[in-house]
Amino acid sequence: MFESVREDLRSTLDEIRAAGLHKPERVIGTPQNAAVAVTSGGAAGEVLNFCANNYLGLADHPEVVAAAKDALDRWGYGMASVRFICGTQEVHKELEARLSAFLGQEDTILYSSCFDANGGVFETLLGAEDAVISDALNHASIIDGIRLSKARRFRYANRDLVELEARLKEATEGGARRKLIVTDGVFSMDGYVAPLAEICDLADRYDAMVMVDDSHAVGFVGPGGRGTPELHGVMDRVDIITGTLGKALGGASGGYVAARAEIVELLRQRSRPYLFSNSLAPVIAAASLKVLDLLESAGDLREQLAANTALFRTKMTEAGFEVLPGDHAIAPVMIGDAAEAAKMAELLLERGVYVIGFSYPVVPMGAARIRVQLSAAHSTADVERAVAAFIDARAALGTAGA
């Protein structure tokens, strides 16, 4: 039976490769860090890693690793159950309480991933009589989560407050019972930050709730690393924060919704990804608690990350590369053509710098880029070496295309 489908799938895959959109997976043989050893999928050997979400360099931090080892002895490997049956341990409740306090929210609920967290919010909170107003560049998990709900869907152009207000007016005039504005705190493909203060002002004006996916901010954005609501001074005005434990907060896996108490309680009763998925592994919960301990004194890590980010952006711009403006650790180097971006990534790997070319459908057609992600684990020498590799790779790419 499958044979009738096989050729169609092969044809689709051939089209993806011909368009330069194929995304190979490289294999690393070391822990996640500023430098990793590539064992397949490109030039072998140790390379500088500039494509991980390891913003604070905590993925292989010795104290985090030690906490994980201790947790295995105390709590075991896995829960083998969902939370409401027999899948809740003290460590889960402690992590939820710590995240609530850190993010300034009333309660928190853990999920297997932030994709699941975003997938579990909209269907639970919104019905056919409600409206969700979503930024056009929101993460795929938000888009998929919205699709699961029966709410009316409105979309506004990225960070466009005029269009957001127009959509709010439309939803209000349409008689929406509840209105929910949802935005990424930091847009992962561009490194742009959402204007949360202005969004909250509009929410107040139109009696709407505000939800922020802050996956690319919590831990290092804001004076205390509490994310974009802290950065914009609106921690008490954001109703729902979703995020991940898989980026700055240790880099493992797992997600959460931190929100008003009634919202979290309803999610515990009706959110399908929570009710029908195993609990977060206790080893991850325990290690995440250690990460939160470290964040209390992580000012030096945030300063190092900011310095590395500024250095890279400045040096690359001086070298004539187009880097999208901003000061976030996501620094997209714009290439345009998908095949050129993929080739540039290969040339950089040969020169000891591990980055990835992003192309359609992850980014718009014709807007392919190398998304560079800085880490506090990088040294100044690492950053300067990466810039030199970009310059050399660009020259090699130009020669190849001549």
Helices and strands as residue ranges (DSSP letters): H 3-18, E 27-28, E 35-40, E 45-49, H 62-75, H 83-86, H 90-103, E 107-111, H 114-125, E 131-135, H 140-148, E 152-156, H 161-173, E 179-184, E 186-187, E 192-193, H 196-205, E 209-213, H 228-231, E 240-244, E 255-259, H 261-270, H 272-275, H 282-295, H 299-318, E 330-336, H 338-350, E 353-354, E 357-358, E 368-373, H 380-401
